[in-house]
Amino acid sequence: MKKLVLITILIVLAYNTALCADSRPHFSGQDYLNLSYQKRAEVIASFIEHGKDRGITISKDPVFYCQKLDTFYAKHPDFAKEALFVALKTLIIMEYDWDKKGLDKDLLARKWLGEELYQTNKFRIGVESNAAY
């Protein structure tokens, strides 16, 4: 099951990287990993601020997402060559933390993640929520 989830996540990230390719400079996961922990948090904070300028609220702090990214890249080093912002946006959407007025978070997750990963993520969130009790 974990292997299937991993493969699905990697496919979604690769697909979304291709969709998001434009004239933006390519700041890869490896570029992120080459930074100090403080600079990593600053990069994530900058992404969150950029989102805020576009009407997007991300509630969890940059350190939370640095930990998620560090874990992701430790488990999947081959993906570090891809654009950081796609991996970060995917993690934020998986956490249901991408909040924009008038945008349904569940619909966004389903669209961005695809049906299979969306369902797997809903299960993951349910398991984590139940473990907190």
Protein Blocks (a to p, Z undefined) as FASTA:
>chain_A
ZZmmmmmmmmmmmmmmmmmgcfbdcddfklmmmpcfklmmmmmmmmmmmmmmnopacfbd
fklmmmmmmmmmmmmmmlmmpcfklmmmmmmmmnopaccehiafklmmmmmnommlmmmm
mmmmmmmmmmmZZ
